[in-house]
Amino acid sequence: MVTEKVKRELEMLKRHLIILKYVAENEPIGILKLAEETGIPSHKVRYSLRVLEQEGLIAASAPGAITTERTETFLKDLDSAIDQLQDMAKGLKEVKIER
């Protein structure tokens, strides 16, 4: 179903944000510690770290993941971005489909 794909994407976004939160609060931190602390399986932690690194929000280091200079800006803008997503979701209810 169309809505299931969006639901999965939002769940993945939430996981990425949880991982970013733990990195920011506990850097440097490794995959196993992140998995233990968050309860997220290590293969999903690894994927989230890869995505966050590709976005430039974290960097790999010998002792574990660390934040970058882009992280602070991203976190400052995060509430606004989430508000925009909520507004978009609310706008979906405005689409009336006659049956």
Secondary structure, 3 states (H helix, E strand, C coil): CHHHHHHHHHHHHHHHHHHHHHHHHHCCECHHHHHHHHCCCHHHHHHHHHHHHHCCCEECCCCCEEECHHHHHHHHHHHHHHHHHHHHHHHHCCCCCCC
